[in-house]
């Protein structure tokens, strides 16, 4: 186990727990913030895992997740918009 893997575990424990708490409780806007935070934490954790395992082919998944998370947030924001 190297420093990259320890960092990934620490990031998942320290970042995903508050994100999942925000995403599961409260009003829709804080839930959206929790969803965005969980996507960013997952992306960073996957990047750290790819670096820790030393496989450059593992970088494809976090890069795709980083690209697709922003349009997903835009879709959810549009759905939360108040209807006239």
C-alpha positions as CSV (number, residue, x, y, z in Angstrom):
1,X,0.0,0.0,0.0
2,X,1.5,3.3,-1.1
3,X,0.8,6.9,-0.3
4,X,-1.5,7.3,-3.3
5,X,-3.8,4.6,-2.1
6,X,-3.8,5.9,1.4
7,X,-4.7,9.3,0.0
8,X,-7.6,7.8,-2.0
9,X,-9.0,6.1,1.1
10,X,-8.7,9.2,3.2
11,X,-10.4,11.3,0.5
12,X,-13.2,8.8,0.2
13,X,-13.8,8.7,3.9
14,X,-13.3,12.4,4.5
15,X,-15.1,13.7,1.4
16,X,-17.8,11.1,0.5
17,X,-19.4,10.9,3.9
18,X,-20.4,14.6,4.1
19,X,-21.4,14.5,0.4
20,X,-23.7,11.6,0.9
21,X,-25.2,13.2,4.0
22,X,-25.9,16.4,2.0
23,X,-27.3,14.4,-0.9
24,X,-29.7,12.5,1.3
25,X,-31.2,15.2,3.5
26,X,-32.8,18.6,3.3
27,X,-34.1,20.7,0.5
28,X,-33.3,20.1,-3.2
29,X,-30.5,22.7,-3.6
30,X,-28.3,21.3,-0.8
31,X,-29.0,17.8,-2.2
32,X,-27.7,19.0,-5.5
33,X,-24.6,20.4,-3.8
34,X,-24.1,17.0,-2.2
35,X,-24.4,15.3,-5.6
36,X,-21.9,17.6,-7.2
37,X,-19.5,17.2,-4.3
38,X,-19.8,13.4,-4.5
39,X,-19.0,13.5,-8.2
40,X,-15.9,15.6,-7.6
41,X,-14.7,13.4,-4.7
42,X,-15.2,10.3,-6.8
43,X,-13.2,11.7,-9.7
44,X,-10.3,12.7,-7.5
45,X,-10.4,9.3,-5.7
46,X,-10.3,7.5,-9.0
47,X,-7.4,9.6,-10.2
48,X,-5.5,8.8,-7.0
49,X,-6.3,5.1,-7.4
50,X,-5.0,5.1,-11.0
51,X,-1.8,6.7,-9.8
52,X,-1.5,4.4,-6.9
53,X,-1.8,1.2,-9.0
54,X,0.5,2.7,-11.7
55,X,-1.9,1.9,-14.6
56,X,-2.3,4.8,-17.0
57,X,-5.3,2.9,-18.6
58,X,-7.2,3.5,-15.4
59,X,-7.2,7.2,-16.1
60,X,-10.0,6.9,-18.7
61,X,-12.8,6.5,-16.2
62,X,-12.1,9.6,-14.1
63,X,-11.5,11.7,-17.1
64,X,-14.8,10.7,-18.6
65,X,-16.5,11.2,-15.2
66,X,-15.0,14.7,-15.0
67,X,-16.3,15.6,-18.5
68,X,-19.8,14.2,-18.0
69,X,-20.4,15.5,-14.4
70,X,-20.8,19.1,-15.5
71,X,-23.6,18.5,-18.1
72,X,-25.3,16.2,-15.5
73,X,-25.3,19.1,-13.0
74,X,-26.8,21.4,-15.6
75,X,-29.6,18.9,-16.3
76,X,-30.4,18.6,-12.6
77,X,-30.3,22.4,-12.2
78,X,-32.8,22.8,-15.0
79,X,-35.1,20.3,-13.4
80,X,-34.9,22.2,-10.1
81,X,-35.9,25.4,-11.8
82,X,-39.2,26.8,-10.7
83,X,-41.9,26.3,-13.3
84,X,-44.0,29.4,-14.2
